[in-house]
């Protein structure tokens, strides 16, 4: 040990980054009896509870209530609506984020037996993590859950302006009169619609030729129409060339001479991991990649795992939680296999508890062998864009399936042609689209767009995940009159 270097403190597992996935792993391993150190430099819980899923859905709930109230005139009387952002901002501050304070989350983790360390951690050689002057050595492994940060495009002038990311948009107390949204993905569209419904003049600028480019083209069309119905200007195929900011606000110029003005600019052009900050070179891992490559048990190396956005498998809380369950089972199984129930730490209760937990947590995996750790399977990855109407999707799009050479059948139906859609007076373009593998006779993808698009999606996720035969799906009883009954119409239209 060199003079001045801290003596490493020996622990069972180190979790570097306590976002949704990291917190779940650290908490469950601590509950299993392991000595776990959780390291976080920002807020425990990560992006979702403070600047993502939770506060944004509070905003969406409020905006949708305003829109629904305005529909009273069509359905049953007359209503006057006066939007007010103050209660929304207060609810986010007081209920969702505790004023962006994570003391409750920290207590939740330490209450399970974990040890919390606030700071920026880095790998410092095999099994070792340095946090400032503290050094920890892991007996059994390290879990990386350091997440992602907004990816800001290299647009001339942009870096020198006070642009917003999702964080500033969530924290806003007073709304601007006008807003430019650079990026036509899910986050940008959700926030654009919210602000528009609260009276902000919103313009969305997207470089690709359609919004929500990763989803079905029909979904893109519905999203664009819904935004325009709320007064949002939508411009696709526009590449930003320069951004300026002055006393009159922002000016965004496109490469073809387009020019857009607004008081504020929200940049939502994706997210990326910052692997160069993790010390990956000290354990022989390439830090130049956009995300950490992992296997189907979330291994980066034999004794390093990764969970959540940093893996590049999808920036969704449900992915992080799904991966966390696999990592917990695999870490405990790793201990059981490597030690055979032995007590390397000299504290039998710790390892014994871990081995016992491994037995209870291990489930049948993809191999079908009893007791194996489950392997990650993203075939039925669900995703929902919480615009109005909601856009839910699972599995492959039609284009993705055709590019893979699959013998594709497509079934499509408009929600308005269903009884529930007719009763609800859905004039939002909602639909069900199914993508089937005709040779295998199963669904491999689906999209559900409508007032409850994300909820209707659940049955379609089961169908894709379980590879339920199409004959079985056609033979199901679909409750009447529901939105999900439209699935039976789409099944009937497969291949027609």
Buried (B, 14 or more C-beta within 10 A) or exposed (E): EEEEEEEBEEBBBBBBBBBBBBBBBBBBBBBBBBBBBBBBBBBBBBBBBBBBBBBBBBBBEBBBEBBBEEEEEEEEEEEEEEBEBEEBBEBBBEEBBBEBEBEEBBEBBBEBBBBBBBEBBBBBEBBBBBBEEBBBBBBBBBBBBBBBBBBBBEBEBBEEBEBBBBBBBBBBEEBBEBBBBBBBBBBBBBBBBBBBBBBBBBBBBBBBEBBBBBBBBBBBBBBBEBBEBBEBBBBBEBBBBBBBBEEEBBBBBBEEEBEBEBBBBBBBBBBBBEBEEBBBEBBEBEBEEEBBEBEBBBBBBEBBBBBBBBBBBBBBBBBBBBBBBBBBBBBBBBBBEBBEEEEEBEEEEBBBBBBBBBEEBBEEBEEEEEEBBBBBEEEBBBBBBBBBBBBBBBBBBBEBBBEEEBEBBBBBBBBBEBEBBEEBEBEBBBBBBBBBBBEEBBBBBBBBBBBBBBBBBBBBBBBBBEBBBBEEBEEEEBEEEBBBBBBBBBBEBBEE
